[in-house]
């Protein structure tokens, strides 16, 4: 029987292989047709490489690359894949993009892999087994003062609704008044990995999408505190979340409660 440790190794190798298939267009797209064709081509390339490798590694497992999906998941083993986190960054020639995979078993995350090819970094985690960067254990920041914290959020999915924009803007403004620095960028997985590594201290989202499962697990296994925005333990079905170093989580949660 394949162990979860072996599955993590298999998933890591598969993610590296899939990442190697990606390229950016020779010219940055300037029309909608060209832009969305490039984005789709990247997603399709990763899926074509990853899906057969992962489903073969765990016979009977199922697959979803619905990165903007949310809510509870069906029972059984599910590979949840964000084909290219920060796909737009890749197409535009920026370095912040990654390929992320999680295994969800009966609604609970089991393992996570997030590979950032340009940085040459691979984050991995097993539930209950800690988080690692290139095989070396990582842990979240030891800060206890939100006024010294590097915090962040980003666009989890395209949303042009005025109410949503106001809420996100209000949260950024409120955090700017309480934290040392606020970073608003994508991909979400990149920021969460930085929290896990102790490079950032706080990351929050008003969305909780399936593409976030792998990097949220990284933060939890690195010793971070991850809750929903009411302070309850994070679950796959939570509406949103706050992932932070334990010493600044409560203060950050108070800031976000004030703008909800």
DRENPA-3360 file (N, C-alpha, C; in nm, 2 decimals, always signed):
BEGIN
1 = XXXXXXXX = +0.08/-0.12/+0.00/+0.00/+0.00/+0.00/+0.09/+0.12/+0.00 ~ +0.06/+0.22/-0.09/+0.13/+0.34/-0.09/+0.11/+0.43/+0.03 ~ +0.22/+0.47/+0.09/+0.21/+0.56/+0.21/+0.19/+0.71/+0.17 ~ +0.15/+0.79/+0.26/+0.14/+0.93/+0.23/+0.27/+0.99/+0.21 ~ +0.38/+0.94/+0.27/+0.51/+0.99/+0.25/+0.55/+0.96/+0.10 ~ +0.52/+0.84/+0.05/+0.55/+0.81/-0.09/+0.47/+0.90/-0.18 ~ +0.34/+0.92/-0.15/+0.26/+1.01/-0.23/+0.31/+1.15/-0.24 ~ +0.37/+1.20/-0.13/+0.43/+1.33/-0.13/+0.54/+1.34/-0.22;
9 = XXXXXXXX = +0.63/+1.23/-0.22/+0.74/+1.23/-0.31/+0.70/+1.22/-0.45 ~ +0.60/+1.14/-0.48/+0.54/+1.12/-0.62/+0.48/+1.26/-0.66 ~ +0.41/+1.32/-0.58/+0.34/+1.45/-0.61/+0.45/+1.56/-0.64 ~ +0.55/+1.56/-0.56/+0.66/+1.66/-0.58/+0.73/+1.64/-0.71 ~ +0.76/+1.51/-0.74/+0.83/+1.48/-0.87/+0.73/+1.52/-0.99 ~ +0.60/+1.49/-0.97/+0.51/+1.52/-1.08/+0.49/+1.67/-1.10 ~ +0.49/+1.75/-0.99/+0.48/+1.90/-1.00/+0.61/+1.95/-1.07 ~ +0.72/+1.90/-1.03/+0.85/+1.95/-1.10/+0.84/+1.93/-1.25;
17 = XXXXXXXX = +0.80/+1.81/-1.29/+0.79/+1.77/-1.43/+0.69/+1.86/-1.50 ~ +0.57/+1.88/-1.44/+0.47/+1.97/-1.50/+0.52/+2.11/-1.52 ~ +0.59/+2.16/-1.41/+0.64/+2.30/-1.42/+0.73/+2.32/-1.54 ~ +0.81/+2.22/-1.57/+0.91/+2.23/-1.67/+0.84/+2.24/-1.81 ~ +0.71/+2.21/-1.82/+0.65/+2.22/-1.95/+0.60/+2.36/-1.99 ~ +0.61/+2.45/-1.89/+0.55/+2.59/-1.91/+0.65/+2.68/-1.97 ~ +0.60/+2.77/-2.06/+0.67/+2.88/-2.12/+0.58/+3.00/-2.13 ~ +0.64/+3.11/-2.14/+0.56/+3.23/-2.16/+0.56/+3.26/-2.31;
25 = XXXXXXXX = +0.46/+3.34/-2.36/+0.46/+3.37/-2.50/+0.58/+3.45/-2.55 ~ +0.61/+3.44/-2.67/+0.73/+3.52/-2.72/+0.71/+3.67/-2.71 ~ +0.58/+3.71/-2.72/+0.55/+3.85/-2.70/+0.43/+3.86/-2.60 ~ +0.44/+3.96/-2.51/+0.33/+3.97/-2.42/+0.20/+4.00/-2.49 ~ +0.09/+3.92/-2.46/-0.04/+3.94/-2.53/-0.10/+4.08/-2.50 ~ -0.16/+4.13/-2.61/-0.22/+4.27/-2.59/-0.37/+4.27/-2.63 ~ -0.42/+4.15/-2.67/-0.56/+4.14/-2.71/-0.62/+4.03/-2.62 ~ -0.75/+4.04/-2.59/-0.82/+3.94/-2.51/-0.80/+3.80/-2.56;
33 = XXXXXXXX = -0.81/+3.78/-2.69/-0.80/+3.65/-2.74/-0.66/+3.59/-2.72 ~ -0.56/+3.67/-2.74/-0.42/+3.62/-2.72/-0.39/+3.59/-2.57 ~ -0.44/+3.68/-2.49/-0.41/+3.67/-2.35/-0.48/+3.54/-2.29 ~ -0.61/+3.52/-2.32/-0.68/+3.41/-2.26/-0.63/+3.28/-2.32 ~ -0.58/+3.29/-2.45/-0.53/+3.17/-2.51/-0.40/+3.12/-2.44 ~ -0.32/+3.22/-2.40/-0.19/+3.19/-2.34/-0.22/+3.14/-2.20 ~ -0.31/+3.20/-2.13/-0.35/+3.15/-1.99/-0.40/+3.00/-2.00 ~ -0.49/+2.98/-2.09/-0.55/+2.85/-2.11/-0.44/+2.74/-2.15;
41 = XXXXXXXX = -0.35/+2.78/-2.23/-0.24/+2.69/-2.28/-0.16/+2.65/-2.16 ~ -0.13/+2.74/-2.07/-0.05/+2.70/-1.95/-0.12/+2.61/-1.86 ~ -0.25/+2.64/-1.83/-0.33/+2.54/-1.75/-0.34/+2.41/-1.81 ~ -0.36/+2.40/-1.94/-0.38/+2.28/-2.01/-0.25/+2.20/-2.01 ~ -0.13/+2.26/-2.02/+0.00/+2.20/-2.02/+0.02/+2.13/-1.89 ~ +0.00/+2.20/-1.78/+0.02/+2.14/-1.65/-0.08/+2.02/-1.62 ~ -0.21/+2.04/-1.66/-0.30/+1.94/-1.64/-0.27/+1.81/-1.72 ~ -0.22/+1.83/-1.84/-0.19/+1.71/-1.92/-0.07/+1.63/-1.86;
49 = XXXXXXXX = +0.02/+1.70/-1.79/+0.13/+1.63/-1.73/+0.10/+1.58/-1.59 ~ +0.03/+1.66/-1.51/+0.00/+1.62/-1.37/-0.11/+1.52/-1.36 ~ -0.21/+1.53/-1.43/-0.33/+1.44/-1.40/-0.30/+1.30/-1.41 ~ -0.24/+1.25/-1.52/-0.21/+1.11/-1.53/-0.11/+1.06/-1.42 ~ -0.01/+1.15/-1.39/+0.09/+1.11/-1.29/+0.03/+1.09/-1.15 ~ -0.06/+1.19/-1.11/-0.11/+1.18/-0.98/-0.22/+1.07/-0.96 ~ -0.30/+1.06/-1.06/-0.41/+0.95/-1.05/-0.34/+0.81/-1.06 ~ -0.23/+0.80/-1.13/-0.16/+0.67/-1.13/-0.09/+0.64/-1.00;
57 = XXXXXXXX = -0.05/+0.75/-0.93/+0.02/+0.73/-0.80/-0.07/+0.69/-0.69 ~ -0.20/+0.72/-0.71/-0.30/+0.68/-0.61/-0.43/+0.63/-0.68 ~ -0.43/+0.50/-0.72/-0.54/+0.44/-0.79/-0.67/+0.47/-0.71 ~ -0.77/+0.50/-0.79/-0.90/+0.53/-0.73/-0.92/+0.67/-0.69 ~ -0.81/+0.75/-0.69/-0.83/+0.89/-0.66/-0.89/+0.97/-0.77 ~ -0.95/+1.09/-0.73/-1.02/+1.17/-0.83/-0.94/+1.31/-0.83 ~ -0.98/+1.39/-0.93/-0.91/+1.51/-0.97/-1.00/+1.62/-0.98 ~ -0.96/+1.74/-0.93/-1.02/+1.86/-0.97/-0.92/+1.98/-0.98;
65 = XXXXXXXX = -0.93/+2.05/-1.09/-0.85/+2.17/-1.11/-0.94/+2.29/-1.11 ~ -1.06/+2.28/-1.05/-1.15/+2.39/-1.04/-1.09/+2.49/-0.93 ~ -1.00/+2.57/-0.97/-0.92/+2.65/-0.87/-1.01/+2.75/-0.79 ~ -1.12/+2.79/-0.85/-1.21/+2.89/-0.79/-1.32/+2.82/-0.72 ~ -1.32/+2.69/-0.71/-1.43/+2.62/-0.64/-1.42/+2.65/-0.49 ~ -1.53/+2.63/-0.43/-1.54/+2.65/-0.28/-1.64/+2.56/-0.22 ~ -1.64/+2.56/-0.09/-1.74/+2.48/-0.02/-1.69/+2.34/+0.01 ~ -1.78/+2.25/+0.07/-1.74/+2.12/+0.11/-1.70/+2.04/-0.02;
73 = XXXXXXXX = -1.62/+1.93/+0.01/-1.58/+1.84/-0.10/-1.64/+1.70/-0.07 ~ -1.66/+1.63/-0.18/-1.71/+1.49/-0.16/-1.61/+1.40/-0.09 ~ -1.65/+1.29/-0.04/-1.56/+1.19/+0.03/-1.47/+1.13/-0.07 ~ -1.37/+1.06/-0.01/-1.27/+0.99/-0.09/-1.14/+1.08/-0.11 ~ -1.05/+1.03/-0.19/-0.93/+1.09/-0.22/-0.94/+1.18/-0.34 ~ -0.90/+1.31/-0.32/-0.91/+1.41/-0.43/-0.78/+1.48/-0.44 ~ -0.72/+1.48/-0.56/-0.61/+1.57/-0.60/-0.67/+1.70/-0.63 ~ -0.64/+1.81/-0.56/-0.69/+1.94/-0.58/-0.57/+2.02/-0.64;
81 = XXXXXXXX = -0.58/+2.07/-0.76/-0.47/+2.13/-0.83/-0.50/+2.27/-0.87 ~ -0.40/+2.36/-0.85/-0.41/+2.49/-0.90/-0.30/+2.49/-1.01 ~ -0.34/+2.47/-1.14/-0.24/+2.44/-1.24/-0.13/+2.55/-1.25 ~ -0.16/+2.67/-1.25/-0.06/+2.78/-1.25/-0.11/+2.89/-1.16 ~ -0.06/+2.89/-1.03/-0.09/+3.00/-0.95/-0.01/+3.13/-0.99 ~ -0.08/+3.24/-1.02/-0.02/+3.35/-1.08/+0.01/+3.34/-1.22 ~ -0.08/+3.27/-1.29/-0.07/+3.25/-1.44/-0.04/+3.38/-1.51 ~ -0.11/+3.48/-1.47/-0.10/+3.61/-1.54/+0.05/+3.66/-1.52;
89 = XXXXXXXX = +0.10/+3.64/-1.40/+0.24/+3.68/-1.38/+0.34/+3.61/-1.48 ~ +0.31/+3.48/-1.50/+0.40/+3.40/-1.59/+0.38/+3.46/-1.73 ~ +0.26/+3.48/-1.78/+0.24/+3.53/-1.91/+0.31/+3.67/-1.93 ~ +0.30/+3.75/-1.82/+0.36/+3.89/-1.83/+0.51/+3.89/-1.81 ~ +0.57/+3.77/-1.78/+0.71/+3.77/-1.76/+0.76/+3.80/-1.62 ~ +0.67/+3.79/-1.52/+0.71/+3.82/-1.38/+0.75/+3.69/-1.31 ~ +0.82/+3.69/-1.20/+0.87/+3.57/-1.14/+0.78/+3.50/-1.04 ~ +0.68/+3.57/-0.99/+0.59/+3.52/-0.89/+0.48/+3.43/-0.94;
97 = XXXXXXXX = +0.51/+3.30/-0.97/+0.41/+3.21/-1.01/+0.45/+3.07/-0.96 ~ +0.36/+2.98/-0.95/+0.39/+2.85/-0.90/+0.29/+2.74/-0.95 ~ +0.32/+2.62/-0.92/+0.23/+2.51/-0.94/+0.20/+2.44/-0.81 ~ +0.08/+2.43/-0.77/+0.04/+2.38/-0.64/-0.05/+2.26/-0.65 ~ -0.03/+2.17/-0.55/-0.11/+2.04/-0.55/-0.14/+2.01/-0.40 ~ -0.27/+1.97/-0.37/-0.30/+1.92/-0.24/-0.37/+1.79/-0.26 ~ -0.36/+1.70/-0.16/-0.45/+1.58/-0.16/-0.54/+1.60/-0.04 ~ -0.67/+1.59/-0.08/-0.78/+1.60/+0.02/-0.84/+1.46/+0.04;
105 = XXXXXXXX = -0.85/+1.42/+0.16/-0.91/+1.28/+0.19/-1.03/+1.30/+0.28 ~ -1.14/+1.27/+0.23/-1.27/+1.28/+0.31/-1.28/+1.42/+0.37 ~ -1.25/+1.52/+0.29/-1.27/+1.66/+0.33/-1.16/+1.72/+0.42 ~ -1.05/+1.65/+0.44/-0.94/+1.70/+0.51/-0.81/+1.70/+0.43 ~ -0.73/+1.81/+0.43/-0.61/+1.81/+0.36/-0.50/+1.72/+0.41 ~ -0.44/+1.64/+0.33/-0.34/+1.54/+0.37/-0.20/+1.58/+0.34 ~ -0.18/+1.63/+0.22/-0.05/+1.67/+0.18/-0.05/+1.79/+0.09 ~ +0.06/+1.86/+0.08/+0.07/+1.98/-0.01/+0.20/+1.99/-0.07;
113 = XXXXXXXX = +0.20/+2.04/-0.20/+0.33/+2.07/-0.27/+0.30/+2.20/-0.34 ~ +0.40/+2.29/-0.32/+0.39/+2.42/-0.40/+0.53/+2.45/-0.45 ~ +0.55/+2.45/-0.58/+0.68/+2.47/-0.65/+0.68/+2.60/-0.72 ~ +0.78/+2.68/-0.69/+0.80/+2.81/-0.75/+0.93/+2.80/-0.84 ~ +0.91/+2.78/-0.97/+1.03/+2.75/-1.05/+1.13/+2.86/-1.06 ~ +1.09/+2.98/-1.07/+1.18/+3.09/-1.09/+1.27/+3.11/-0.97 ~ +1.21/+3.10/-0.85/+1.28/+3.10/-0.73/+1.36/+2.98/-0.70 ~ +1.32/+2.87/-0.77/+1.38/+2.74/-0.74/+1.35/+2.68/-0.61;
121 = XXXXXXXX = +1.23/+2.71/-0.56/+1.19/+2.66/-0.42/+1.07/+2.57/-0.43 ~ +1.07/+2.47/-0.35/+0.96/+2.37/-0.34/+0.92/+2.36/-0.19 ~ +0.80/+2.40/-0.16/+0.74/+2.38/-0.03/+0.66/+2.25/-0.02 ~ +0.67/+2.18/+0.08/+0.60/+2.05/+0.10/+0.55/+2.04/+0.24 ~ +0.44/+1.97/+0.26/+0.38/+1.94/+0.39/+0.30/+1.82/+0.39 ~ +0.31/+1.75/+0.51/+0.21/+1.64/+0.54/+0.14/+1.67/+0.66 ~ +0.01/+1.65/+0.66/-0.07/+1.68/+0.78/-0.01/+1.61/+0.91 ~ +0.02/+1.69/+1.01/+0.08/+1.63/+1.13/+0.23/+1.61/+1.12;
129 = XXXXXXXX = +0.29/+1.64/+1.00/+0.43/+1.61/+0.98/+0.52/+1.73/+0.96 ~ +0.47/+1.85/+0.97/+0.55/+1.97/+0.95/+0.55/+2.02/+0.81 ~ +0.61/+2.14/+0.79/+0.63/+2.20/+0.66/+0.78/+2.21/+0.63 ~ +0.81/+2.20/+0.50/+0.95/+2.20/+0.46/+0.97/+2.29/+0.33 ~ +1.09/+2.35/+0.33/+1.13/+2.42/+0.21/+1.25/+2.35/+0.15 ~ +1.24/+2.28/+0.04/+1.35/+2.21/-0.02/+1.41/+2.11/+0.08 ~ +1.32/+2.04/+0.16/+1.35/+1.94/+0.25/+1.40/+1.99/+0.39 ~ +1.41/+2.12/+0.41/+1.45/+2.17/+0.54/+1.33/+2.23/+0.61;
137 = XXXXXXXX = +1.31/+2.19/+0.74/+1.19/+2.24/+0.81/+1.18/+2.39/+0.81 ~ +1.06/+2.44/+0.80/+1.04/+2.59/+0.81/+0.93/+2.61/+0.93 ~ +0.94/+2.73/+0.98/+0.84/+2.77/+1.08/+0.80/+2.92/+1.06 ~ +0.69/+2.95/+1.11/+0.64/+3.09/+1.10/+0.71/+3.18/+1.19 ~ +0.69/+3.31/+1.16/+0.76/+3.42/+1.23/+0.73/+3.41/+1.38 ~ +0.82/+3.46/+1.46/+0.81/+3.47/+1.61/+0.76/+3.61/+1.65 ~ +0.72/+3.70/+1.56/+0.68/+3.83/+1.60/+0.56/+3.83/+1.69 ~ +0.55/+3.93/+1.77/+0.44/+3.95/+1.86/+0.37/+4.08/+1.85;
145 = XXXXXXXX = +0.43/+4.17/+1.76/+0.38/+4.31/+1.75/+0.33/+4.33/+1.60 ~ +0.20/+4.34/+1.59/+0.15/+4.37/+1.45/+0.21/+4.49/+1.39 ~ +0.25/+4.58/+1.47/+0.31/+4.71/+1.41/+0.45/+4.68/+1.35 ~ +0.50/+4.56/+1.36/+0.63/+4.52/+1.30/+0.60/+4.42/+1.19 ~ +0.48/+4.39/+1.16/+0.45/+4.28/+1.07/+0.44/+4.32/+0.92 ~ +0.49/+4.22/+0.84/+0.46/+4.23/+0.70/+0.34/+4.15/+0.67 ~ +0.24/+4.21/+0.62/+0.11/+4.15/+0.60/+0.07/+4.15/+0.46 ~ -0.04/+4.08/+0.42/-0.07/+4.08/+0.28/-0.21/+4.02/+0.25;
153 = XXXXXXXX = -0.26/+4.05/+0.13/-0.38/+3.99/+0.08/-0.36/+4.00/-0.08 ~ -0.46/+3.96/-0.15/-0.45/+3.97/-0.30/-0.58/+3.92/-0.36 ~ -0.59/+3.94/-0.49/-0.71/+3.90/-0.56/-0.72/+3.75/-0.57 ~ -0.81/+3.69/-0.50/-0.82/+3.55/-0.50/-0.88/+3.50/-0.63 ~ -0.98/+3.58/-0.68/-1.04/+3.55/-0.81/-1.09/+3.68/-0.87 ~ -1.11/+3.69/-1.00/-1.16/+3.81/-1.06/-1.30/+3.84/-1.00 ~ -1.32/+3.97/-0.96/-1.45/+4.01/-0.90/-1.45/+4.16/-0.91 ~ -1.55/+4.21/-0.99/-1.56/+4.35/-1.01/-1.68/+4.41/-0.94;
161 = XXXXXXXX = -1.74/+4.34/-0.84/-1.85/+4.39/-0.77/-1.80/+4.50/-0.68 ~ -1.88/+4.61/-0.68/-1.84/+4.73/-0.60/-1.83/+4.70/-0.45 ~ -1.93/+4.62/-0.40/-1.92/+4.60/-0.26/-1.80/+4.52/-0.22 ~ -1.76/+4.42/-0.30/-1.64/+4.34/-0.27/-1.52/+4.43/-0.28 ~ -1.51/+4.52/-0.38/-1.39/+4.60/-0.39/-1.38/+4.70/-0.27 ~ -1.50/+4.75/-0.22/-1.49/+4.84/-0.10/-1.45/+4.76/+0.02 ~ -1.49/+4.64/+0.04/-1.45/+4.56/+0.15/-1.30/+4.53/+0.15 ~ -1.25/+4.49/+0.04/-1.11/+4.46/+0.03/-1.03/+4.59/+0.05;
169 = XXXXXXXX = -1.07/+4.70/-0.01/-1.00/+4.82/+0.01/-1.00/+4.87/+0.15 ~ -1.12/+4.85/+0.22/-1.13/+4.89/+0.36/-1.04/+4.81/+0.45 ~ -1.03/+4.68/+0.41/-0.94/+4.59/+0.49/-0.79/+4.63/+0.47 ~ -0.75/+4.66/+0.35/-0.62/+4.70/+0.32/-0.59/+4.83/+0.40 ~ -0.68/+4.93/+0.39/-0.66/+5.06/+0.46/-0.65/+5.04/+0.61 ~ -0.73/+4.96/+0.67/-0.73/+4.93/+0.81/-0.60/+4.87/+0.85 ~ -0.55/+4.77/+0.77/-0.43/+4.70/+0.81/-0.31/+4.79/+0.79 ~ -0.32/+4.89/+0.70/-0.21/+4.98/+0.68/-0.19/+5.07/+0.80;
177 = XXXXXXXX = -0.30/+5.09/+0.87/-0.30/+5.18/+0.99/-0.25/+5.10/+1.12 ~ -0.23/+4.97/+1.10/-0.20/+4.89/+1.22/-0.07/+4.80/+1.20 ~ -0.04/+4.76/+1.08/+0.07/+4.68/+1.05/+0.19/+4.77/+0.99 ~ +0.31/+4.72/+0.99/+0.42/+4.79/+0.93/+0.40/+4.81/+0.78 ~ +0.36/+4.70/+0.72/+0.35/+4.70/+0.57/+0.24/+4.61/+0.52 ~ +0.18/+4.65/+0.42/+0.07/+4.56/+0.36/+0.11/+4.54/+0.21 ~ +0.10/+4.42/+0.17/+0.13/+4.38/+0.03/+0.01/+4.32/-0.03 ~ -0.03/+4.38/-0.14/-0.15/+4.33/-0.21/-0.10/+4.28/-0.35;
185 = XXXXXXXX = -0.10/+4.14/-0.36/-0.04/+4.08/-0.48/-0.09/+3.94/-0.50 ~ -0.06/+3.89/-0.61/-0.10/+3.75/-0.64/+0.03/+3.68/-0.69 ~ +0.04/+3.54/-0.68/-0.07/+3.46/-0.64/-0.08/+3.44/-0.48 ~ -0.20/+3.40/-0.44/-0.23/+3.38/-0.30/-0.13/+3.28/-0.24 ~ -0.11/+3.17/-0.32/-0.02/+3.07/-0.27/+0.12/+3.11/-0.24 ~ +0.17/+3.21/-0.32/+0.30/+3.27/-0.29/+0.31/+3.33/-0.16 ~ +0.21/+3.42/-0.12/+0.21/+3.48/+0.00/+0.20/+3.39/+0.12 ~ +0.11/+3.29/+0.11/+0.09/+3.19/+0.21/+0.22/+3.11/+0.24;
193 = XXXXXXXX = +0.29/+3.08/+0.13/+0.42/+3.01/+0.15/+0.52/+3.10/+0.22 ~ +0.52/+3.23/+0.19/+0.61/+3.32/+0.26/+0.57/+3.33/+0.41 ~ +0.44/+3.32/+0.45/+0.41/+3.31/+0.59/+0.46/+3.18/+0.65 ~ +0.45/+3.07/+0.58/+0.50/+2.95/+0.63/+0.65/+2.95/+0.66 ~ +0.72/+3.02/+0.57/+0.87/+3.03/+0.58/+0.91/+3.14/+0.68 ~ +0.82/+3.21/+0.74/+0.85/+3.32/+0.83/+0.90/+3.45/+0.77 ~ +0.88/+3.46/+0.64/+0.92/+3.58/+0.56/+0.81/+3.69/+0.57 ~ +0.69/+3.64/+0.57/+0.57/+3.73/+0.59/+0.51/+3.69/+0.72;
201 = XXXXXXXX = +0.42/+3.77/+0.78/+0.37/+3.74/+0.91/+0.22/+3.72/+0.91 ~ +0.15/+3.77/+0.81/+0.00/+3.77/+0.81/-0.04/+3.76/+0.66 ~ -0.14/+3.67/+0.63/-0.21/+3.68/+0.51/-0.36/+3.65/+0.53 ~ -0.45/+3.73/+0.46/-0.59/+3.71/+0.48/-0.66/+3.71/+0.35 ~ -0.78/+3.65/+0.34/-0.86/+3.64/+0.23/-1.01/+3.64/+0.27 ~ -1.09/+3.71/+0.19/-1.23/+3.71/+0.21/-1.29/+3.59/+0.13 ~ -1.21/+3.53/+0.05/-1.25/+3.40/-0.02/-1.17/+3.29/+0.04 ~ -1.23/+3.17/+0.02/-1.16/+3.05/+0.06/-1.18/+2.95/-0.05;
209 = XXXXXXXX = -1.08/+2.94/-0.14/-1.10/+2.86/-0.26/-1.01/+2.74/-0.25 ~ -1.05/+2.64/-0.34/-0.98/+2.51/-0.33/-0.83/+2.53/-0.37 ~ -0.80/+2.63/-0.45/-0.66/+2.65/-0.48/-0.58/+2.69/-0.36 ~ -0.64/+2.73/-0.25/-0.57/+2.78/-0.13/-0.54/+2.66/-0.04 ~ -0.59/+2.54/-0.06/-0.58/+2.43/+0.04/-0.43/+2.40/+0.06 ~ -0.36/+2.38/-0.05/-0.22/+2.34/-0.03/-0.14/+2.45/+0.05 ~ -0.14/+2.57/+0.01/-0.06/+2.67/+0.09/-0.11/+2.70/+0.23 ~ -0.24/+2.68/+0.25/-0.29/+2.70/+0.39/-0.24/+2.58/+0.48;
217 = XXXXXXXX = -0.23/+2.46/+0.42/-0.18/+2.35/+0.50/-0.03/+2.38/+0.53 ~ +0.04/+2.44/+0.44/+0.18/+2.47/+0.46/+0.19/+2.56/+0.59 ~ +0.11/+2.66/+0.60/+0.11/+2.75/+0.71/+0.08/+2.68/+0.84 ~ -0.03/+2.60/+0.84/-0.06/+2.53/+0.96/+0.05/+2.44/+1.01 ~ +0.11/+2.36/+0.91/+0.22/+2.27/+0.95/+0.35/+2.34/+0.99 ~ +0.36/+2.47/+0.95/+0.48/+2.55/+0.99/+0.45/+2.61/+1.13 ~ +0.34/+2.58/+1.19/+0.31/+2.64/+1.32/+0.23/+2.76/+1.32 ~ +0.17/+2.80/+1.21/+0.09/+2.92/+1.20/-0.05/+2.89/+1.26;
225 = XXXXXXXX = -0.12/+3.00/+1.29/-0.26/+3.00/+1.33/-0.35/+3.03/+1.21 ~ -0.44/+2.94/+1.17/-0.53/+2.96/+1.06/-0.67/+2.95/+1.11 ~ -0.75/+3.06/+1.10/-0.89/+3.06/+1.14/-0.97/+3.12/+1.03 ~ -1.10/+3.10/+1.04/-1.19/+3.18/+0.96/-1.19/+3.32/+1.02 ~ -1.27/+3.41/+0.96/-1.26/+3.55/+1.00/-1.35/+3.58/+1.12 ~ -1.41/+3.48/+1.18/-1.47/+3.48/+1.31/-1.38/+3.43/+1.42 ~ -1.27/+3.38/+1.38/-1.17/+3.32/+1.48/-1.19/+3.17/+1.50 ~ -1.28/+3.11/+1.43/-1.30/+2.96/+1.44/-1.19/+2.89/+1.35;
233 = XXXXXXXX = -1.16/+2.77/+1.39/-1.06/+2.69/+1.31/-1.09/+2.69/+1.17 ~ -0.99/+2.70/+1.08/-1.01/+2.70/+0.94/-1.06/+2.56/+0.89 ~ -1.15/+2.56/+0.80/-1.20/+2.44/+0.73/-1.20/+2.47/+0.58 ~ -1.21/+2.36/+0.50/-1.22/+2.37/+0.36/-1.34/+2.45/+0.32 ~ -1.45/+2.44/+0.41/-1.57/+2.51/+0.38/-1.59/+2.65/+0.44 ~ -1.48/+2.70/+0.50/-1.49/+2.83/+0.56/-1.51/+2.94/+0.45 ~ -1.57/+3.05/+0.49/-1.59/+3.16/+0.40/-1.47/+3.24/+0.36 ~ -1.38/+3.25/+0.45/-1.26/+3.32/+0.43/-1.16/+3.28/+0.54;
241 = XXXXXXXX = -1.04/+3.34/+0.55/-0.95/+3.30/+0.65/-0.84/+3.40/+0.68 ~ -0.78/+3.38/+0.79/-0.66/+3.46/+0.83/-0.55/+3.36/+0.87 ~ -0.44/+3.37/+0.80/-0.33/+3.28/+0.83/-0.21/+3.36/+0.88 ~ -0.17/+3.34/+1.00/-0.07/+3.43/+1.06/+0.02/+3.36/+1.16 ~ +0.13/+3.43/+1.19/+0.21/+3.39/+1.30/+0.13/+3.40/+1.43 ~ +0.14/+3.30/+1.52/+0.05/+3.30/+1.64/+0.06/+3.43/+1.72 ~ +0.18/+3.50/+1.73/+0.19/+3.61/+1.81/+0.12/+3.74/+1.76 ~ +0.08/+3.74/+1.63/+0.01/+3.86/+1.57/-0.13/+3.82/+1.52;
249 = XXXXXXXX = -0.17/+3.70/+1.53/-0.30/+3.66/+1.48/-0.41/+3.73/+1.54 ~ -0.42/+3.74/+1.67/-0.53/+3.80/+1.74/-0.54/+3.95/+1.70 ~ -0.43/+4.02/+1.70/-0.44/+4.16/+1.66/-0.48/+4.18/+1.52 ~ -0.44/+4.09/+1.43/-0.48/+4.10/+1.29/-0.63/+4.07/+1.28 ~ -0.67/+3.97/+1.35/-0.82/+3.94/+1.35/-0.90/+4.05/+1.39 ~ -0.86/+4.12/+1.50/-0.93/+4.24/+1.54/-0.94/+4.35/+1.44 ~ -0.84/+4.37/+1.36/-0.84/+4.47/+1.25/-0.94/+4.43/+1.15 ~ -0.94/+4.30/+1.11/-1.03/+4.26/+1.00/-1.18/+4.25/+1.05;
257 = XXXX = -1.20/+4.22/+1.18/-1.34/+4.22/+1.23/-1.40/+4.36/+1.22 ~ -1.31/+4.46/+1.23/-1.36/+4.60/+1.22/-1.41/+4.64/+1.09 ~ -1.38/+4.57/+0.98/-1.42/+4.61/+0.85/-1.51/+4.51/+0.78 ~ -1.55/+4.40/+0.85/-1.63/+4.30/+0.79/-1.78/+4.35/+0.78;
% end
